[in-house]
Amino acid sequence: MVEIDLVAGPVTYEVTDGVAWLTIDRPQARNALSKQVRDGLWAGTRRFVDDDAAAVLVLTGAGEKAFCAGGDLKEMAEDALEIPPPDFLPQFGRNIEVPKPTIAAVNGVAFAGGFLLAQQCDLVIAAEHARFAVTEVKVGRGSPWAAPLSWLVPPRVALEILLTGDPLDARRAREVGLVNRVVPRAELRERTQDLARGIAANAPLSVRAGKRTAYLSVHHNLAEAYDRAEEIWAPVYRSRDAQEGPAAFRDKRAPVWKGE
């Protein structure tokens, strides 16, 4: 199944084989975060959360130069923006809950707000020419959204990123753990779709519980994390899908997941 439509302004939403592609389509401006783009990202994220046909979200940008170069500085200057409001941009897991997995397919520079968008996704696949930077120190802006960065990468790497504003190339980003996989630019969509399709084929209750489990250590000590994990996984063990998996293995057939 393929469905393509305009969400809001220069943002598109497309579903292919259970994978939703949310694309910033403003390549002439390096996919900068104008108000139209931000509104489209909010609309697309909310749509994905409610879309039973989509099991995984891929966030990407149009073109080959930029995933997202960050805020629209011209627009910000005209508006004299000081502190961005809490709903300035969807931040998965912070100002909007996204229980299903998310992947950033980084097709070029991911600077400032673009770095934010990639950081907030669960997985990151980068084209070989992609670059990542928190450039706010170079323009006198702020990056409070980078608070999780030292959980994702070693603290000294996080400090280097935040204090210098200098970019990391895709290879270095993978070395420090910011990126899962680096692929040739021509293969980015295909390789990301393959990864997302594989996740979408897994038992949905287990996938969502796995995502929640991975983030427990951010908020709890180890003993508490174990207790919360037991609570998260108990309904999965009791589900019909938990019986379907072993039965399908026994019968040498593909499982038919019901998500219940």
Backbone bond lengths (Angstrom), bond angles and torsions (degrees), N, CA, C in turn:
res aa  C-N    CA-C-N  psi(-1)  N-CA   C-N-CA  omega(-1)  CA-C   N-CA-C  phi
1 M - - - 1.459 - - 1.524 109.56 -
2 V 1.318 116.16 131.88 1.458 121.50 176.46 1.523 107.91 -128.53
3 E 1.305 116.18 128.90 1.462 120.90 178.42 1.515 107.24 -136.35
4 I 1.336 116.71 124.95 1.449 120.89 -179.74 1.524 108.82 -127.20
5 D 1.325 116.52 133.82 1.445 119.96 173.92 1.514 109.76 -160.02
6 L 1.315 114.92 164.03 1.448 120.97 178.20 1.518 108.64 -80.47
7 V 1.332 116.82 126.99 1.452 120.15 177.12 1.518 109.67 -81.61
8 A 1.306 117.15 -58.09 1.459 121.45 177.08 1.515 107.96 -164.79
9 G 1.343 117.10 112.93 1.451 120.03 -179.96 1.519 111.84 62.85
10 P 1.333 117.59 -136.64 1.469 121.24 -173.65 1.529 113.94 -84.44
11 V 1.315 116.74 49.40 1.467 122.31 176.28 1.522 107.73 -137.91
12 T 1.328 117.20 133.01 1.463 120.53 178.95 1.517 110.74 -118.52
13 Y 1.328 114.64 155.10 1.468 122.89 179.77 1.522 107.51 -128.92
14 E 1.319 116.25 125.13 1.464 121.90 -175.71 1.528 108.83 -137.91
15 V 1.319 117.21 135.34 1.467 121.16 178.37 1.523 109.25 -116.54
16 T 1.333 116.23 125.06 1.454 122.74 177.98 1.520 109.10 -134.24
17 D 1.317 117.51 118.12 1.474 122.58 177.94 1.521 112.21 51.45
18 G 1.315 116.60 45.82 1.459 121.14 176.97 1.509 114.91 80.15
19 V 1.329 117.46 4.69 1.465 122.03 -179.16 1.525 109.23 -113.29
20 A 1.317 116.79 121.43 1.465 121.75 177.93 1.520 109.45 -92.79
21 W 1.326 116.24 128.49 1.462 122.63 176.13 1.518 108.36 -106.12
22 L 1.319 115.78 116.33 1.463 122.34 177.14 1.530 106.59 -106.48
23 T 1.329 116.26 112.75 1.463 121.24 -169.16 1.526 111.42 -118.95
24 I 1.332 115.45 127.14 1.460 120.61 170.79 1.521 107.02 -79.62
25 D 1.313 116.83 115.27 1.465 121.59 -172.93 1.526 110.13 -111.36
26 R 1.310 114.34 68.29 1.459 120.85 179.13 1.535 108.81 -139.35
27 P 1.331 117.06 53.06 1.468 119.96 -172.41 1.520 114.27 -62.74
28 Q 1.330 117.47 -27.45 1.460 120.58 -179.36 1.528 111.57 -65.43
29 A 1.327 116.77 -20.81 1.469 121.94 177.81 1.533 110.09 -115.75
30 R 1.318 116.79 26.09 1.470 123.40 -179.75 1.528 111.12 54.02
31 N 1.343 115.06 34.53 1.463 122.72 176.81 1.523 112.60 55.54
32 A 1.337 115.75 36.49 1.462 120.92 179.67 1.530 110.76 -66.33
33 L 1.324 114.87 155.89 1.460 122.21 -169.68 1.531 112.13 -88.34
34 S 1.314 115.80 71.82 1.464 120.16 172.21 1.524 108.96 -68.99
35 K 1.317 116.33 170.41 1.465 119.15 178.61 1.525 111.17 -60.47
36 Q 1.339 116.77 -39.06 1.466 119.45 178.32 1.527 111.09 -60.79
37 V 1.324 116.46 -41.73 1.466 120.01 178.73 1.526 110.40 -65.76
38 R 1.305 117.37 -45.19 1.465 120.57 -179.60 1.526 111.02 -61.47
39 D 1.320 116.42 -43.31 1.471 119.63 177.30 1.526 110.56 -61.24
40 G 1.339 116.23 -40.33 1.454 120.08 179.03 1.511 112.59 -65.71
41 L 1.331 117.02 -38.25 1.470 120.15 177.81 1.525 110.88 -65.89
42 W 1.319 116.67 -39.69 1.468 118.97 176.20 1.535 110.70 -62.69
43 A 1.323 116.52 -47.35 1.464 120.30 -178.93 1.525 110.82 -62.78
44 G 1.336 116.96 -42.90 1.456 120.23 -179.23 1.514 112.94 -67.05
45 T 1.335 116.81 -39.45 1.463 120.24 178.59 1.521 110.90 -64.49
46 R 1.320 116.36 -45.32 1.474 120.07 178.93 1.531 110.41 -63.06
47 R 1.307 115.73 -38.16 1.467 118.59 179.14 1.523 111.00 -64.14
48 F 1.329 116.36 -43.05 1.460 120.19 179.14 1.522 111.23 -60.85
49 V 1.318 117.06 -45.50 1.468 120.43 -179.48 1.524 110.88 -56.60
50 D 1.327 116.95 -36.68 1.467 121.73 -176.86 1.524 113.60 -92.56
51 D 1.321 118.03 -3.71 1.463 122.14 -172.39 1.529 111.01 -90.38
52 D 1.322 116.48 105.89 1.469 120.67 -179.68 1.527 112.30 -68.74
53 A 1.318 117.61 -17.45 1.468 121.03 179.90 1.523 112.25 -82.85
54 A 1.331 117.66 -9.36 1.464 121.95 -175.91 1.528 110.13 -117.07
55 A 1.330 116.43 121.00 1.462 121.31 -178.87 1.522 113.07 -99.93
56 V 1.325 116.84 -22.47 1.462 122.67 -177.93 1.520 108.24 -138.47
57 L 1.336 116.48 141.79 1.457 121.33 176.05 1.519 109.79 -107.53
58 V 1.331 116.65 132.92 1.463 122.30 170.31 1.520 107.67 -112.68
59 L 1.325 115.55 125.32 1.458 121.95 176.94 1.520 108.26 -105.23
60 T 1.328 116.95 128.83 1.470 120.09 -178.16 1.519 109.59 -150.55
61 G 1.349 115.36 179.32 1.452 121.59 177.24 1.518 110.10 -123.92
62 A 1.310 116.12 156.19 1.463 120.91 177.90 1.525 110.34 -79.55
63 G 1.327 115.73 151.74 1.452 120.80 178.60 1.515 112.31 85.85
64 E 1.326 115.59 -173.90 1.461 121.10 -176.92 1.521 113.37 -117.01
65 K 1.336 117.84 -1.15 1.460 119.83 -176.58 1.521 112.99 -94.86
66 A 1.334 117.08 -36.03 1.463 118.64 -171.75 1.522 111.87 -142.65
67 F 1.306 115.47 131.93 1.464 123.06 164.00 1.522 106.77 -71.09
68 C 1.324 115.26 -56.11 1.459 122.97 172.70 1.524 107.06 -169.09
69 A 1.329 116.39 124.96 1.460 120.80 -177.22 1.518 112.92 -85.40
70 G 1.341 117.49 2.27 1.461 120.82 178.08 1.504 111.85 108.47
71 G 1.325 115.57 -158.76 1.447 121.05 -177.57 1.516 112.32 -65.82
72 D 1.315 115.35 155.55 1.460 121.47 175.74 1.527 107.05 -80.05
73 L 1.340 117.11 96.82 1.458 121.36 -172.28 1.530 112.06 -63.87
74 K 1.329 117.58 -34.35 1.464 119.39 177.35 1.520 110.30 -62.95
75 E 1.326 115.83 -45.23 1.466 120.67 179.31 1.522 110.44 -64.70
76 M 1.337 116.59 -41.08 1.457 120.96 179.89 1.523 111.03 -64.40
77 A 1.337 117.23 -38.59 1.467 120.67 178.40 1.523 110.92 -66.62
78 E 1.332 116.52 -41.83 1.464 120.45 179.72 1.521 111.20 -64.54
79 D 1.346 116.31 -36.47 1.459 120.73 -178.66 1.524 112.42 -86.64
80 A 1.344 117.31 -6.38 1.461 122.34 -176.22 1.529 110.67 51.72
81 L 1.344 115.28 46.13 1.460 120.45 -176.94 1.524 110.54 -64.09
82 E 1.322 116.32 129.32 1.463 121.31 174.90 1.526 108.57 -102.38
83 I 1.320 118.45 -99.75 1.463 120.83 178.80 1.525 108.66 -87.42
84 P 1.334 118.59 119.54 1.471 119.69 178.26 1.524 110.54 -61.31
85 P 1.336 117.85 140.84 1.465 120.06 178.08 1.525 111.07 -67.55
86 P 1.342 117.70 161.61 1.469 121.22 -177.73 1.522 114.14 -56.82
87 D 1.328 116.67 -28.81 1.464 120.16 -178.43 1.524 111.73 -100.95
88 F 1.326 117.96 22.18 1.461 121.92 -179.02 1.524 111.40 -56.40
89 L 1.323 116.19 -38.89 1.457 122.56 -175.07 1.523 108.09 -151.09
90 P 1.335 119.61 141.22 1.470 118.68 176.53 1.521 110.84 -65.88
91 Q 1.321 116.12 124.75 1.456 122.66 175.99 1.534 107.03 -116.80
92 F 1.326 115.31 102.51 1.452 120.81 -174.12 1.530 110.36 -55.54
93 G 1.331 115.36 127.29 1.452 120.27 178.44 1.512 114.11 85.76
94 R 1.331 117.48 -7.82 1.462 120.26 177.75 1.521 111.43 -110.96
95 N 1.341 116.83 -62.59 1.462 118.94 179.78 1.527 112.46 -109.17
96 I 1.330 116.77 2.58 1.462 121.26 171.44 1.528 108.44 -153.61
97 E 1.308 116.14 130.81 1.459 121.25 179.02 1.526 109.79 -83.39
98 V 1.311 116.02 127.26 1.462 122.39 178.67 1.527 106.68 -125.22
99 P 1.326 118.29 92.32 1.466 120.52 -173.86 1.517 114.66 -69.99
100 K 1.324 116.77 -22.14 1.466 120.03 179.92 1.528 110.19 -88.07
101 P 1.332 118.32 157.27 1.473 121.23 -176.80 1.524 113.49 -65.19
102 T 1.329 114.51 148.61 1.456 121.91 178.65 1.529 109.66 -129.37
103 I 1.330 115.52 143.87 1.467 122.11 -179.84 1.518 108.48 -131.38
104 A 1.324 116.74 133.40 1.460 120.90 170.70 1.520 108.26 -94.67
105 A 1.335 117.14 123.79 1.459 122.64 174.10 1.524 106.09 -102.93
106 V 1.329 115.94 97.86 1.462 121.27 -169.12 1.524 110.02 -90.37
107 N 1.311 115.35 109.37 1.464 123.12 -170.88 1.521 113.34 -102.21
108 G 1.324 117.69 17.00 1.457 121.36 -178.87 1.511 108.92 169.73
109 V 1.333 117.27 -144.26 1.461 119.12 -178.93 1.524 110.73 -71.37
110 A 1.332 114.63 139.76 1.463 122.85 173.20 1.520 105.71 -125.80
111 F 1.326 115.86 86.92 1.451 121.96 -175.15 1.526 110.18 -110.52
112 A 1.335 116.03 147.07 1.457 122.17 173.40 1.543 110.83 52.06
113 G 1.347 117.07 -117.04 1.463 119.01 179.13 1.514 113.23 -60.41
114 G 1.326 117.54 -26.00 1.461 120.46 174.20 1.510 111.26 -69.05
115 F 1.325 116.89 -38.03 1.465 121.56 173.64 1.523 109.16 -61.11
116 L 1.328 116.21 -44.38 1.472 121.01 177.43 1.524 111.01 -53.55
117 L 1.331 116.39 -50.06 1.462 119.99 -177.06 1.526 111.45 -60.80
118 A 1.326 117.52 -42.32 1.460 120.65 178.81 1.521 110.87 -67.96
119 Q 1.330 116.41 -42.05 1.463 121.39 -179.65 1.519 111.85 -58.84
120 Q 1.328 117.36 -38.72 1.462 120.90 -174.66 1.525 112.80 -78.40
121 C 1.326 118.65 -12.73 1.463 120.25 176.09 1.525 109.93 -76.56
122 D 1.320 116.05 156.42 1.462 120.63 -178.05 1.526 112.15 -72.45
123 L 1.316 117.10 -37.74 1.457 122.94 179.71 1.521 109.38 -130.05
124 V 1.325 116.35 154.94 1.462 120.94 178.42 1.528 109.14 -133.22
125 I 1.329 115.62 124.89 1.456 122.51 172.84 1.527 106.28 -113.61
126 A 1.323 117.29 127.12 1.457 120.53 -174.88 1.517 111.68 -120.23
127 A 1.326 115.92 140.11 1.456 120.53 169.37 1.526 108.58 -69.75
128 E 1.318 116.58 155.68 1.460 120.84 -174.78 1.525 112.90 -59.06
129 H 1.327 117.76 -28.35 1.462 120.38 -177.61 1.524 113.10 -92.34
130 A 1.335 118.24 2.64 1.465 121.83 -177.75 1.526 110.65 -66.35
131 R 1.326 115.13 151.15 1.459 121.10 175.35 1.525 108.93 -138.97
132 F 1.325 115.09 149.32 1.457 121.75 -175.09 1.530 109.49 -127.52
133 A 1.348 116.92 135.37 1.463 119.31 178.59 1.524 110.59 -159.47
134 V 1.324 115.38 143.85 1.459 122.56 168.44 1.529 105.13 -100.93
135 T 1.313 116.72 94.75 1.465 122.67 -168.48 1.529 113.79 -90.90
136 E 1.315 117.10 5.67 1.467 119.87 -173.49 1.529 113.54 -56.69
137 V 1.340 117.74 -34.19 1.471 118.80 -179.10 1.528 111.98 -65.25
138 K 1.311 116.85 -19.74 1.473 120.73 -178.88 1.522 112.63 -85.45
139 V 1.338 116.91 -14.52 1.468 120.01 -179.63 1.527 112.03 -125.26
140 G 1.331 116.87 10.60 1.454 120.62 175.50 1.509 115.28 73.23
141 R 1.328 116.85 21.10 1.459 120.40 178.85 1.535 110.32 -101.49
142 G 1.319 117.17 -173.88 1.461 120.93 -176.03 1.511 113.04 -120.61
143 S 1.332 115.53 161.89 1.472 120.66 179.14 1.526 111.20 -140.34
144 P 1.344 118.27 58.47 1.462 119.92 177.46 1.521 112.40 -62.03
145 W 1.328 116.19 -23.85 1.461 121.47 179.13 1.524 112.02 -67.72
146 A 1.337 117.99 -10.90 1.467 121.08 179.86 1.526 112.19 -82.92
147 A 1.326 117.81 6.93 1.465 120.62 -179.66 1.530 113.61 -52.97
148 P 1.362 120.40 -36.78 1.471 119.51 179.68 1.524 114.26 -76.84
149 L 1.340 118.15 -3.47 1.459 120.09 -169.82 1.524 112.65 -61.02
150 S 1.338 117.41 -39.53 1.467 119.09 -178.19 1.520 112.47 -74.84
151 W 1.347 117.73 -4.64 1.467 121.33 169.74 1.525 110.22 -87.58
152 L 1.331 115.88 -28.53 1.460 120.71 -177.61 1.522 112.48 -85.27
153 V 1.336 116.79 -34.81 1.470 121.72 -178.90 1.521 108.32 -130.65
154 P 1.340 119.19 163.02 1.465 120.26 177.86 1.525 111.69 -56.34
155 P 1.329 117.80 144.84 1.472 120.81 -175.95 1.522 114.09 -53.81
156 R 1.324 118.59 -39.90 1.466 119.42 -178.73 1.537 111.04 -68.68
157 V 1.313 117.02 -30.84 1.463 119.61 174.79 1.524 109.68 -69.82
158 A 1.336 116.41 -41.84 1.462 119.94 177.42 1.522 110.81 -59.58
159 L 1.328 116.60 -42.62 1.462 120.23 178.56 1.521 111.88 -62.97
160 E 1.318 116.76 -41.77 1.466 119.96 178.11 1.525 110.99 -61.40
161 I 1.330 116.68 -44.12 1.461 121.02 179.81 1.527 110.76 -61.14
162 L 1.337 116.42 -44.56 1.460 121.00 -174.23 1.522 113.18 -77.94
163 L 1.331 118.45 -33.24 1.455 120.90 -175.09 1.516 113.91 -86.90
164 T 1.341 117.61 -29.14 1.459 120.08 -178.44 1.519 113.12 -94.88
165 G 1.322 117.27 -33.99 1.458 120.67 -173.57 1.505 112.88 73.49
166 D 1.338 117.32 5.28 1.457 121.24 -178.01 1.532 110.79 -79.71
167 P 1.327 117.75 146.47 1.469 120.24 -176.71 1.518 113.79 -78.12
168 L 1.329 115.00 151.82 1.461 123.62 169.05 1.519 106.83 -103.30
169 D 1.332 116.53 135.73 1.452 117.96 173.56 1.525 109.52 -78.23
170 A 1.316 116.71 171.11 1.462 121.18 -173.92 1.522 111.72 -60.44
171 R 1.336 116.52 -40.26 1.467 119.52 -179.28 1.524 111.23 -62.64
172 R 1.331 116.46 -46.83 1.463 120.43 179.42 1.528 110.79 -65.11
173 A 1.333 117.40 -39.56 1.462 121.02 178.92 1.526 110.85 -60.86
174 R 1.337 116.86 -36.51 1.457 119.61 176.83 1.525 110.90 -71.08
175 E 1.320 117.57 -39.28 1.459 120.92 -179.81 1.530 112.01 -59.44
176 V 1.330 116.96 -37.63 1.463 119.86 -176.27 1.521 112.66 -90.61
177 G 1.347 117.99 -2.93 1.455 120.77 174.85 1.511 115.36 96.86
178 L 1.334 117.48 4.90 1.459 119.39 179.10 1.526 111.68 -76.74
179 V 1.329 115.99 -26.04 1.465 123.58 -176.82 1.520 109.45 -122.67
180 N 1.337 116.71 139.49 1.468 121.46 178.19 1.515 112.84 -81.33
181 R 1.343 116.22 -46.13 1.462 120.72 -175.18 1.522 109.77 -142.42
182 V 1.330 116.21 145.00 1.458 122.89 174.23 1.522 107.68 -117.04
183 V 1.328 116.36 129.84 1.462 121.03 -174.53 1.524 109.90 -133.93
184 P 1.340 118.16 159.03 1.469 119.86 174.03 1.522 110.72 -58.45
185 R 1.334 116.07 144.46 1.470 119.00 -174.47 1.527 111.83 -58.31
186 A 1.334 117.91 -35.73 1.461 120.69 -178.40 1.523 112.36 -68.76
187 E 1.335 117.22 -17.53 1.457 121.41 -177.16 1.529 113.24 -105.27
188 L 1.338 117.21 3.30 1.458 119.95 -172.89 1.522 112.83 -58.89
189 R 1.314 117.08 -49.94 1.470 118.58 -177.27 1.526 111.03 -65.72
190 E 1.330 117.13 -46.13 1.466 120.20 -178.04 1.523 111.56 -62.21
191 R 1.326 116.86 -44.90 1.464 120.33 -177.28 1.531 111.09 -69.37
192 T 1.323 116.31 -36.59 1.465 119.56 177.06 1.515 110.63 -68.55
193 Q 1.320 117.19 -42.11 1.462 120.83 177.71 1.520 110.56 -60.67
194 D 1.330 117.72 -41.06 1.465 120.92 179.30 1.529 110.68 -61.73
195 L 1.332 116.58 -44.94 1.466 120.39 178.97 1.523 110.45 -62.72
196 A 1.325 116.52 -47.66 1.460 120.81 -178.27 1.519 111.29 -64.64
197 R 1.338 117.21 -39.91 1.462 120.78 179.12 1.527 110.97 -63.11
198 G 1.326 116.17 -38.90 1.453 119.76 177.36 1.514 112.40 -63.09
199 I 1.337 116.55 -40.43 1.467 120.03 176.71 1.520 110.34 -66.29
200 A 1.341 115.92 -42.98 1.465 120.55 -178.69 1.519 112.20 -62.89
201 A 1.340 117.62 -24.95 1.464 121.08 -179.47 1.518 112.61 -79.94
202 N 1.326 117.21 -12.30 1.466 120.09 -178.85 1.521 111.41 -80.56
203 A 1.327 116.01 168.11 1.462 121.14 -179.61 1.527 109.58 -61.16
204 P 1.327 118.83 119.43 1.468 120.88 -171.65 1.525 114.31 -62.50
205 L 1.331 117.64 -37.91 1.466 119.08 179.44 1.522 110.68 -65.59
206 S 1.334 116.48 -39.67 1.461 120.31 178.81 1.523 111.40 -67.25
207 V 1.324 116.87 -38.84 1.462 120.81 179.15 1.526 110.43 -62.45
208 R 1.318 116.42 -47.51 1.466 119.26 -178.27 1.521 111.35 -66.46
209 A 1.329 116.72 -38.83 1.462 119.64 177.34 1.526 110.68 -66.59
210 G 1.325 116.62 -37.39 1.458 120.14 177.40 1.520 111.69 -61.88
211 K 1.324 116.59 -41.73 1.460 120.44 177.38 1.522 110.80 -61.62
212 R 1.315 117.97 -46.53 1.464 120.72 -179.94 1.518 111.23 -62.64
213 T 1.334 116.32 -39.13 1.463 120.59 -178.68 1.529 111.15 -63.53
214 A 1.316 116.66 -40.76 1.465 120.67 -176.77 1.527 112.43 -61.21
215 Y 1.336 117.30 -27.87 1.461 120.28 -177.07 1.527 113.20 -94.66
216 L 1.326 118.18 -2.12 1.465 120.08 -176.26 1.523 112.47 -61.15
217 S 1.328 116.93 -39.48 1.468 119.18 -175.98 1.522 112.72 -68.93
218 V 1.320 117.53 -11.18 1.465 119.91 175.11 1.521 110.18 -71.43
219 H 1.316 116.21 -33.69 1.456 121.56 -170.88 1.528 114.49 -108.57
220 H 1.335 117.75 -16.28 1.462 120.18 -172.28 1.520 110.99 -135.27
221 N 1.350 115.43 155.69 1.461 117.94 170.32 1.524 108.80 -72.61
222 L 1.339 116.40 173.38 1.467 119.32 -170.63 1.518 112.61 -61.71
223 A 1.334 117.31 -43.86 1.476 120.11 -178.93 1.528 110.42 -61.78
224 E 1.333 116.49 -44.63 1.470 119.91 178.67 1.520 111.04 -65.30
225 A 1.334 116.71 -37.85 1.457 120.49 179.91 1.520 110.99 -61.96
226 Y 1.344 116.53 -41.96 1.463 119.53 176.81 1.524 110.82 -61.00
227 D 1.320 117.63 -44.29 1.466 120.85 -179.30 1.529 110.92 -62.68
228 R 1.327 116.37 -44.41 1.464 119.60 179.05 1.528 110.85 -65.10
229 A 1.333 116.57 -37.69 1.467 120.01 179.25 1.520 111.30 -62.65
230 E 1.331 116.61 -40.50 1.467 119.67 177.22 1.523 110.54 -59.64
231 E 1.321 116.79 -40.79 1.462 120.86 179.03 1.527 111.04 -66.20
232 I 1.323 116.36 -39.92 1.463 120.89 -179.19 1.526 111.61 -65.11
233 W 1.335 115.92 -41.38 1.468 120.06 -172.95 1.527 114.02 -87.31
234 A 1.334 118.79 -16.69 1.469 119.99 -178.52 1.524 112.87 -55.22
235 P 1.348 119.89 -49.46 1.472 118.39 179.10 1.522 113.52 -66.68
236 V 1.327 117.43 -23.54 1.468 119.90 176.42 1.528 109.16 -68.61
237 Y 1.329 116.80 -46.68 1.461 120.69 177.86 1.525 111.85 -58.20
238 R 1.339 116.58 -33.85 1.466 120.70 -175.94 1.521 112.31 -86.70
239 S 1.299 118.52 -2.79 1.463 121.91 -173.40 1.529 112.05 -76.76
240 R 1.326 115.04 162.73 1.465 121.25 173.94 1.523 110.66 -64.91
241 D 1.341 116.03 -34.00 1.464 119.34 179.24 1.528 111.83 -63.19
242 A 1.325 117.16 -31.68 1.461 120.32 179.59 1.526 111.36 -66.76
243 Q 1.321 116.91 -23.93 1.466 121.15 175.00 1.531 110.80 -88.33
244 E 1.324 115.49 -31.77 1.465 120.43 -178.54 1.524 111.37 -66.05
245 G 1.331 118.11 -39.10 1.464 120.85 -177.74 1.529 112.63 -59.02
246 P 1.325 118.82 -56.56 1.461 119.77 177.77 1.537 113.23 -61.70
247 A 1.339 116.69 -36.27 1.469 119.44 179.47 1.527 110.96 -64.43
248 A 1.323 116.50 -41.06 1.461 120.40 178.57 1.525 110.91 -65.18
249 F 1.324 116.16 -39.02 1.470 119.84 177.21 1.525 110.45 -63.10
250 R 1.315 115.83 -43.87 1.477 120.88 179.10 1.511 111.42 -62.10
251 D 1.337 115.92 -40.81 1.460 120.82 -176.05 1.528 113.19 -87.48
252 K 1.324 116.47 0.61 1.472 122.08 178.56 1.530 111.43 56.05
253 R 1.332 114.85 51.81 1.456 122.07 178.01 1.530 109.29 -139.14
254 A 1.311 115.16 166.90 1.457 119.54 177.24 1.520 109.32 -75.28
255 P 1.322 118.01 137.77 1.481 119.44 178.29 1.523 111.72 -68.85
256 V 1.301 114.87 150.48 1.462 121.58 176.63 1.530 106.34 -114.37
257 W 1.318 115.66 101.67 1.460 120.28 -175.50 1.515 110.87 -81.37
258 K 1.326 115.70 139.27 1.454 121.75 178.43 1.525 111.91 -109.71
259 G 1.331 116.21 -14.17 1.466 119.25 -176.22 1.507 112.53 67.78
260 E 1.349 114.50 32.10 1.473 119.58 -179.60 1.511 109.72 -152.88
